[in-house]
């Protein structure tokens, strides 16, 4: 139990999920243009498991510590404001959400913004209290519980940017389009919910019929079991009358990207989000991305979350459509190791959350 004047936190030495350790330290004090937040809930992302296992090495960070507080997504309450803070949008008692990259406020992400990522290289949010810059937070939607709201910083924003990042801010689209989401993890389910609310046709792939049935309940137009239909890209073309999907949320990586190229519409967008099937192509199956992109005039877009202003744009859309994020399971703060293992096992549908307080 956290004592007055201290913070309890989980530390990752980046050497395995089983080596997460819990410790305590002094309660931090916010400085100028900072606020102290009491953290209520934290949602997990696949990135958090990679960081904890020391596998998140494909980005270059400055000053990444060997031991770090993991996780980036939280919902909490402002409990104090730093002295000499002259322009603060927050008041004590406000419910807030963290932004993933604390310095990425608008526009294209830059190299410097990667150095402000929560949960690597900065200490993350799997702790009872944390200090944030006043610009590193957004208002939590009043209609959502702490558990549901905490799922939005990475999964929600990444899905939003996949669907709307190439459009002007304030002009979300989707109506009349066909959007394909791979799997039923956090980003994919967020993408399904956003696309459905926008009036798009949706296609969901999964190896589980039970999960596909749940996806139908969230509005999926079509579902494909890629175990029973290994040539799922052909099924996508059949379902779209040979037109293909306008947008594909590509989370598989090495073993799915070629299939995505084979079922994307002319002029479509393939959003590169994850690499659950691997980071390297199989030997003898090297992709000539140049030719594949030219073949259908495709845009291949890497998605590294999004800026603060697009997060707020997404929250307005969620509010208007009363979208309820899907929380698969909630673990207690002392069950952090079990929560990480559960997420890494891949059995979840939607998001996994840790209740801190």
Steps between C-alpha positions, in 0.01 A plus 500: 500500500628845408579716802438875512782686328615213278431347163480128422620395157582198288844487340607313186866413456428412136598138559168314516139525608572286804755753626263790555558626853296727727666772703426829675652847493434857611190674367609727212430873510379681189707791377413797280245406232458153649227315689503200729249231402366221717480203262184290516525261204763393247435317176760273342630496145708242316780757504510473881577128482778562248654770719484275805670217308767726349371447146390852413823587320397616152484867605799697620444679829717741692588408857279193542560370854563129568218504757180682416138539610307343210170593331374818338119501529328618814192669640537697819420814696698820537590539869738799497638767267858623498592837643547790256281326242335796329293340226358166607194346334455262795347530842539270797244222462502492116494152345773474240663261254868485412629561149752244377767737367498787745650756260297405190230765505414544131609402150746235391690317773871592507809321628505721809149383589618139523712609796184599690319167475351370824615155606823537297707704505313692771367330811145391433176490692492165682524683832270665748600860422686674219589856405401613148555822307169685468510433124550124545138430594151514349161512670345158567148461355240536773288213368780242525621310806865527599558149366350576158657845469851371572490288184498799265849660491668239279233261369239766431735763358691250286175372349375857451817604319488186286156596375521879508867599519522566126191722510489864612437546869132554571389298197479138616395259229414136459144507366471282193852361538603144578741470792680176586635439849729208576432319824303600807758672719472852635583700186295275272187510716536877536527521121189287459301719737615827340439371147156367588401827667618690190279293271771290336474136401733292712685171462660330801747210486575265789589136566215472753138456397392604850688830468355555154151457643579769755627722219166459323334625816707818468380558146745308280355471150705192412729267693765256377668220695850494355564150635216348301551750214881535472460685169295764678615768260302325225195496723537875554501554124188286465320689777584834336409398142869504406543860618703429814509680835552875501693493830675208667617508861807280453610354834636165385821600331722246329235240415208731424638799312514327162138389547405858587657617174293237320167627634546875527291721274659717232615816676450335838699540822680222686570620853805326643425472872649175630691185422337220699608240244861621500726790411692327219375345177522123461810391301415469133193722535647847482251772425577741221300777662574742217325281244216403734428862582506602135272214400194656665626854562518420872601722791700306761485705819680435826290601801671616820192602697403865444522855636307646789264704282395192299444317830258775603335480159451127552354554847239733353404227252478244780280738699268566206456128429519385864754232407573260785856359480516124552675397823572129499628457855596715799787400731594642839816708544672213680414273205708693246712197406189293433354783291813519283505122454132498408546769237808330357312169470274662239175367641348841560226676302544876519698643790660377823489744792672523837305674778754699701266660755 
